[in-house]
Amino acid sequence: MEKKKALAYKNFVLEAEKAFTRIITEKENLDRKELNSLKRKFDPDQFDNMFFDFEDELKENLEKYNNLQYIKSYLNLIFNDACKFTIKQNEIAYKIIADDFEMEFLLKLYENINKQIETFNFLCEIDTDLLKTTLNQYLTGLLNLEEKPNEEDQTTTNQSFIFKNLKKEIETVAMSNNEKLTKVQNRLYDFLQWQKEYDTYNSWNLNPDESNYEITRELYPKFEDLCNLEIKRLEDLIKSDDIHTPAIKKPSEMKVASKKKTEVMKILSFMYDLKLFTDLNGKPLTNKQNMMEAFGEFLNEDFSAYSTSLTTAKGGDYDNFFRIFEDLKSAAKNYIEKEPQSKK
């Protein structure tokens, strides 16, 4: 089950809370450059972006596992340590207004932090039975078990179909070009589906530069064209990456020696811990599970349960657990002793 975006969302809010406290209590020690950096980092739009990413991940987990109990466990694991009852303390708002220091930014930041903590509380089910029922309804809705017709006023602008908002989504969060491409393509598909279902087609429109769909022509005149341009740009970037990245050929006949699967898992796991692997951009890998599964596929093995295998091995004989590393040490020593020494 994917957890990266949920953790990023939680950590962003907690970091914002620390920044808020620091600005309130130590504003004399903040220089303008640092303050501006915090204002950019915790802009209100960033809260929405982090939440939308988390919600996308939640939907993917729901579609993959289709089990409410699993999802509740996942949510509780992520947010339990951040849950708390928020207290709307008037004295904090009073202090912000009285100090008259970055008042608009701090009041909005305080509002956003409280709103996100309330969301944590909701997701952790720490309140009443009614909250538990509401959570079930929320998750059931995401699972589309009982899809209801969209009754929203379609003439109200949908912010996700504004291209500059989409551009901000893919530029303000660390994403690979492939991830950006997927997000833009999916958003364009969403737009085209919305258009087919809710927009009015006018076949008598004679202007080739305008959409035949009436609401689209009024609210999103360039969204589809801009998305297609962005898709073309990202596809060109990906092709360029492929040209400059040597392809790794998978051996047709290769697998781990009999009964050595756990030993290979140990070696790969500790190589990851030592940061011996990076992504194509040179940044350290951040998901050991993905790395292990990739090596498993490369070696025609299933390494998806590596964590369980290592835990089992760790609980056994201490000397036996480390034997493979002693064997590696002996092999290295033997290699050095066999190599001809350079003449002095």
N, C-alpha and C positions, 0 to 999 in steps of 0.2 A: 504494500500500500504506500502510495506516494505521500510524503510529509514535508518536503522541502519548502513549498510555498506557504503552508500553514505555519511552519516555524518562522519563516521570514516575516510573515504578517504579524505574529505575536511579538517577535523581537523588535520589530520596527516601532510598535506601539509602546513597548516598555522603554525603548531608547528615547522615544519622544517624551515620555513622562519624566525621565531623568533630565533631559535637556530643559524641559519646562521648569522643573524645580531649580535647576542651576541658574537659569536666567532670572527667575524670581528672587533668589537668595544671593546671587553673586554677580549681579549685573555690573557692579563697579569694576570687576576683574575681566569683563569681556571687551575685547576690542571690536571695532566695527566689522572687520573682515570675518572674524569668527561668528559674530551674530548674523551677518548676511548668509554665511554658509548654513547655519542652523535654520534660518528662515526658508532657504531654498530646499533643504533636505526634508523639512516637515511642512511643506506647503500642503494646504487642504486637499489638493488633487492627488497628492501622493498617498494619503490615507485611502482614498477611493481606489487607486491603482493596486495597492497592496491587497485590499479586501477582494477586489475583482479577481486577482490572480489566485487567491486562496479559494474563492468560490468556484473558479474553473477547476481547480484541483479536486475540490470536494465533489463536484459533479462527476468528474472522471472516476473517482473512487466509488461513488454510488453506482455508476453504470457498470463498473468492473465487478464489484462484489455483490451488489443488489441485496444487502443484508443490513437492516437498521442497527442491529446489535453491534456488528463490526464497526459501523460508522460512529456509533456513540462511544465505543471504546477508543477509537482513533481521536475523536474530538476531546474526550476527557484527558487522554494522554498528553495532547498538545497544549491544552489551555488550562489544565487544572492548577498549575503552579502560578498562573497569572490572574486567577479569579479572585475577586474581592468585591465587597459591597461598596459601590461608589457613593460618596457623600457630597452633595452639591453645596459646598461651604460658601455662604455668601461673603465671608470675610476674604476669601481668596480673590473673588471678582472685585470686591471693594478695594483690596490692596492694588490690584492691577490698574483700576481706574484712578485711584488716588495717586499712584506713582507717575502715571501718564508717560510710561516708557514702553514703546512698541505696543501700545494698548490693543490695537486692532488685531495684530498678529497673535498676541498672547491670549486674548479672550477666545479667538477662534481655535487656537491650539488646545486650550483647556477644554473647550467644548468637544473637540474631536477625540481627545484622550478619554474623556468620560464616556463618550458614545461607544468607543471601541471596547473599553473595559466592560461596559454593559453587554456588549456582544459576546465577550469572553464568558461572562456569567451565564448568559443564555445558552451558549454552546456547552458549558460544563454542567448544566442542570443542577445548579446549587440552590435554586429557589424552590418554588412550590410545585405541587402536583400539576397545577395548571400550566406551569412552564414546561413540565415534562410532556404534557399533551401537545402543547404548541410546538415543541421540538419535533415530535413525531409527525405533526402535520407539515412542518417545514421540510423535513427530509422526504416525506412521502411526495410532496409537491415536486421536489427536485428529481425524484425517481420517475416522475411522469406516470404514476400508477393510475391517476384519475385526472387526465388533462382537461382543463377548463378553457373555454374560449376566451381569447384576449378581448377584454372589454375596455381597454384603454382608448383614450382619444388619440387616434393615429395622426391627427394634425399637430400634436405636441411634439416638438423636436426630441428625437432619441439621441442622447449625447454620444452613444457608442457608434452612431453612424455619421459623426462629424470627423472628417479625416484628420484634422490636427490633433484631436483627442486620441485617435488610434495611433498616430505617429508618436505622440508622447508616451503612450503605453509601451511601445516597443523600444523606445530610446532611453527611458528613465530606469529600466530594470535590466540587469545583466542577462542578455539572451544571445544565443548563437544565431547566425544568419538563417539556419534551418528552422529554428524556433520562431524567429520573426516571420519568416515566410509562411509557416503554418498558421500563425495567429492572423495575419492579414488575409490569407485565403479563407479561413473559417469565418472571419468577420464579413467578408464579401459574400460568402454563401448565405450567411444569416440575413444579410441585407436583401439579396435576391429572393430569398424565401419570403421575407416580410413583404417585399414589393409585389410578388405574385398573389399573396393572400389578402393584402389590405389596400394596395394602391389601385387607382382607377386608370385603366389603359385607354389612351385616346389615339386611335389609329388615324385621325385626321390631322395630327400635328405635322406640319410641312417643313418645320425647321430641322435639318439634319443634325445640328449641333445641340439640340435639346432632347431630353428624354421624352418618350411617349407617355410616361407615367406622370400623372398630375401632381401628386404629393411630392414625388421625387424631384420633379422639375422645380417645385417651390422651395423645399427644405434641404434637399441633398443633390443639387444639380451636378456636382463634379465628383461625388463620392466614388462611384464605380470606376470612372476614368483614372482617378488618383490612385485607387487601390491597384488597378491593373499596371500602372506605371511603377508603383512600389514593388509589386510582384516581379516585374521584369528586372528591376534594379537588383533585387535580392537574388534572383536566379542567376544573374550575371556574376554577382559576388561569390555565390556558391560554386559556379563553374570555375572562377578564378582560383578559389581555394583548392578545388579538386586538381587543377593543373599543377599547382605548386606543392601539393601534398602527395608524396609517393604512396601508391596503392599497396596495401598489405595483402599479399596473396595467402589465402588459407590453404594449408596442406591438404591434399585429398585423402591421405592415409596417415593419420597421426592421432594418438590418444595417450592418456596417462597410463603408465605401467600398472599392472594388476596390483591392487591393494595399496597403491601409493597416492590415492586421490586426496586423502586428508593431509598428507605431507605437502603436496603441491599447494593446497589451500592455505596452509600455515605460511609457506614462503611468500605467496602472493599477498596475503593479508598484511604481513609485516613489511613487505616492500611498499604497500600503499601507505602504511603508518609512517614510513620514512620519507614519504613524498617523492618517491622515485618516478612517479608517473604524472604527466600533465595532460591537459586537453590540447587541442590543435592551436590554441592561442597562447600556450605556454603557461597557463594558470594551473595550480594544483587541482587534482580531481577532488570533488566534494561528495561523491556518492560511491561508497565501497561496494554496495550491492550491485550497481550497474557494472562496475569494473569487473567484479568476480563473474557475473553472468556472461560478460563479453569474452573473458578468458576461457570460460567453460565452453562456450560455443566454438571458440578457436580450436580448442583441444578435443572437440567432440565429446564433451562431458557436461553434466548438469551440476553447476556450482551454486544454484539458487539457494540451497540450504546450507551454505558454508558456515554461517554463524552457529547453527545447531551442531554441526560436525566439530567445530573448534571448541565449543563449550563442553561437548562430551569428551573430547580428547584432553581438555584441560583438567577435567575431573578425574582422570585416570592416574597412571603412574607418572610421577614428576620427571624421572630420568628418561622415560620413554617419550614424553612430550618433546624434550629437547634433543633427542637422538639425531633427528634429521639435520639439525644445525651443527652438531658435532661432526656428522658425516660430511657436510659441506666444507667445514673447516679442514678436515683431513684431506678432502679432495683438492682444496686450494693449495694446501701445503705440499701435497704430492706434485701438483702442477708446477709450483715454483722450483722444487728440487730437481725436477726433470728438465726444466728449461736451461739451456746453456747460459752461464753467467757472462756478462760482457767483460771483455778484457780491460783491466785498469791501465 
